[in-house]
């Protein structure tokens, strides 16, 4: 017995078992249920109480028809169980992302944060300055009127202040940190200035503590060369310290330092007299040791060349430095004839 006969036998047994099972009321109305009037005609005779129907034999089915039916069922079941092919995720096109645009936006946002940080620092420093000015004016007004201030001083307390700062390393990575503001910077500067004036007053008893370079006259400078040199050195240190502090302030606030400052009559006098005294000192040194002539000449030539480059040849020339250089050369010439 081959496989086809076995399948046909199984189908017949299944049909017989289905015919023997009782059907529901809904199933009895179907035309293929095997119990319709076509296959189960009503009995003409018999007992009327039972009302049962006598079964008739089903029409015979050929093996070819059964084989065709089995093949059709197999094809339908294989089609229903067939799994649809999955899409390859690699084949799905992925939209390209413009990373350069994101990087540019990131850098612009970092610059905006730093600009807002500088603006916030300037606002805090201005708030501190206004508070100190108000407290000072209120104290002076109360002292002149002879009464106590109506409000408690200081009006605004400043303990510490932090502002954000975005820093970028050489590889392009950004780091968000915080930097502290020196709200007492002006007070520290005033204290250091007072200390420098106090030390200068100790070195120069012939000058008062409040004497500055602007209070010195031409006669005082030319009368005592040694004291004038000390005064000039102290004044230069003071100006250099002030310039360095102003440069630090401008760099913190995002401002560019000034290229030059206008020359005044006092500056011209100081440069002329200083150059003349330097020439006199050089003459004394050369008279004592003639071997120093060449090094001193090279030093003066190097200084003059650097000053000429800064005054004329650099991309941003400093014309005031050129004027000072001319005044210094005139002082050297006059000092050589003394």
HELIX and SHEET records of a PDB file:
HELIX    1   1 UNK A    3  UNK A   20  1                                  18    
HELIX    2   2 UNK A   27  UNK A   29  5                                   3    
HELIX    3   3 UNK A   63  UNK A   81  1                                  19    
HELIX    4   4 UNK A   99  UNK A  145  1                                  47    
HELIX    5   5 UNK A  185  UNK A  203  1                                  19    
HELIX    6   6 UNK A  213  UNK A  215  5                                   3    
HELIX    7   7 UNK A  218  UNK A  223  1                                   6    
HELIX    8   8 UNK A  225  UNK A  252  1                                  28    
HELIX    9   9 UNK A  265  UNK A  288  1                                  24    
HELIX   10  10 UNK A  292  UNK A  308  1                                  17    
HELIX   11  11 UNK A  309  UNK A  313  3                                   5    
HELIX   12  12 UNK A  319  UNK A  336  1                                  18    
SHEET    1   A 2 UNK A 162  UNK A 168  0                                        
SHEET    2   A 2 UNK A 174  UNK A 180 -1                                        
END                                                                             
